[in-house]
Amino acid sequence: MSPTTAELQQKQLQQAEELLFSGPQKAGFAKELFFGRFLGPAMLPYPQLSPSEYEIGTRAVAEVRDFVDHHLDAAKIDQDCDIPADVIQGLSRLGVMGMTVSPENGGRGFSQQNYCRVMEVIGGHCASTAVFINAHHSIGLRGLALFGTPEQKATWMHPLAEGKQIAAFALTEPEAGSDASNVQTKATPSPDGKGYLLNGTKRYITNGAIAQMLTVMARTPDTRDPDGKITAFLVTPDMPGFEVVEARMPKCGIKGTATARLAFHDMYVPKENVLGQVGKGLKVALTVLDFGRTTFGASCTGAAKVCLKLSLEHARKRRQFGKSLGEFELIKQKLALMAADTYAMEAATYHTAALIDSGAEDYMLETAMLKVFASDGLWRIVNDALQIHGGAGYFSNMPLERMLRDARINLIGEGANEVLRCFVAMVGLRGVGEQLKSVLKKPWTAGKLLHLRAPMIQASHTLLVGPAAQLGKQIRQFANAGQSALIRLRESILDREYIQSRLGDIAIELFTASCVYARLSALPDNRQLTAKEQTREWDTGLFYLTTAMRRNQQRFRDLKDHDDEPTNRLADSLLKE
């Protein structure tokens, strides 16, 4: 009998937890939300780079901004469907291709926060180039940096970090994308025991046809699992049996990236090229995706800032019906929401980047939350920016038409948002479920919620007293909603994606709101901002918190009052035709 969707999802969750969190774990902020707790030490104070680190990053940002302003033509890259070699060489000279790699391995040794500052600039200028760099640096060579042996690093790290070679990350297949555990490419031990023979296909692989080193996920035999376990391999295109089926797949946006289809035909890979441990490839994949999702958030933030800037300029200048566009309330609404969401994206990005820099061991939920919030947010922002520009925004002489096409992939890449919403909910609820199991075994507790109080959240300013209370109240309400869903639905919650998605969205908003709250808490001590800039930040951040709490209130109502059954009934009837 074939496994159900719920069983497959549960198996993937168990594999992820087993591989990433096999030992005793410290509490993480996002996971604690599901227990109704605001883990203050993990969120406050909002992270700040040291003066010397901040200055290093500022110089790098200025250098990269000057380069992209003068040498990176995003419209031409989109038109030609190619990133010119001189652009890659220029970014390599600036150290972008190995920015977080240690200097002894050929990189600049930047923190994740400073790297995100650089990726903001590139993401705001050209999405194709940002995705190319992210595929090379954040996921392509990151696995080698984290899991590689000294011999593997000696072979590949220097040329990759210096941009002399390009890296790629080959996970996606016809049956494996967001479902990372469903890799079908096989790696069979060779008869001599010295390596593996790889057979299978990969598709949608950024840099796949231009990379000199690829991290390839394949399934190796395992005595305890008839399906085998996923193992990561370091592969080079000169290996016999490596085939580029399609070097540049035509697509809607990010046209400058070389997105390839690959095939492996009895491709021999020596066992020295196994990255990490045999059977632990899923750990490699999920770990590097955490890094990719963080710089993903930075790139989205940079693009959102550009959309907001263009929209404000147009709203001030464009006149209709005797008034500037900015005088119309529906335009004001779009601009305010764009500014608030951009501020929140930035706050969540740098909190998550700081988690990585701190050496935290558990930030899988935070990076997934950031990815969903930032990609959803940018999609709304670029769509509203085009709407504000009207017909002019629709044509190709404006960047918004290209930015709209480019932004669409963000809701799909590095984990489809629908999958990640459910992933956030189910991973977060897992610990709560384990706790409830032990409590509900007692007959007098059956069907009852654990007693929860709203967490007390420190308010560093009078303006934050109200938001702190509201945030604490919603965290308690969220934890109660999660417990209630587990008690009511038990194992059947694995099939209730509507419930999972709503809980996931509430958790994502609470995490992002907490990042904004922490950033606002640090405002009174920020001497780098003028009084006018501080006032603008207060207005923007508080407006985001207001709208976030209002969105969550609606989600709480939707948990109880919804149209799930008629929705399924109609969809099922349509699918039967």
Salt bridges, closest charged atoms under 4 A:
GLU17 OE2 - LYS31 NZ 3.72
GLU17 OE1 - ARG430 NH1 3.90
GLU32 OE1 - ARG37 NE 2.53
GLU55 OE2 - ARG59 NH1 3.57
ASP66 OD1 - HIS70 ND1 3.33
ASP69 OD1 - HIS125 ND1 3.85
ASP78 OD2 - ARG405 NH2 2.84
ASP80 OD2 - LYS76 NZ 2.48
ASP82 OD1 - ARG248 NH2 2.87
GLU120 OE1 - LYS305 NZ 2.81
GLU162 OE2 - HIS158 ND1 3.21
GLU162 OE1 - LYS164 NZ 3.18
GLU173 OE2 - LYS202 NZ 2.73
ASP222 OD2 - ARG224 NH2 3.67
ASP225 OD2 - LYS11 NZ 3.88
ASP227 OD2 - LYS11 NZ 3.51
GLU243 OE1 - HIS265 NE2 2.60
GLU246 OE1 - ARG261 NE 3.02
GLU313 OE2 - LYS309 NZ 2.89
ASP341 OD2 - ARG380 NH2 3.05
ASP341 OD1 - ARG551 NH2 3.92
GLU346 OE2 - LYS305 NZ 2.62
GLU346 OE1 - ARG519 NH1 2.96
ASP362 OD2 - LYS31 NZ 3.36
ASP376 OD2 - ARG421 NH2 2.26
ASP384 OD1 - LYS334 NZ 3.58
GLU401 OE2 - ARG405 NE 2.65
GLU434 OE2 - LYS437 NZ 3.77
ASP505 OD1 - ARG421 NE 2.65
GLU509 OE1 - ARG551 NE 2.90
GLU509 OE1 - ARG555 NH1 2.91
GLU537 OE2 - ARG519 NH2 3.65
ASP564 OD1 - ARG502 NH2 2.64
ASP564 OD2 - HIS562 ND1 3.26
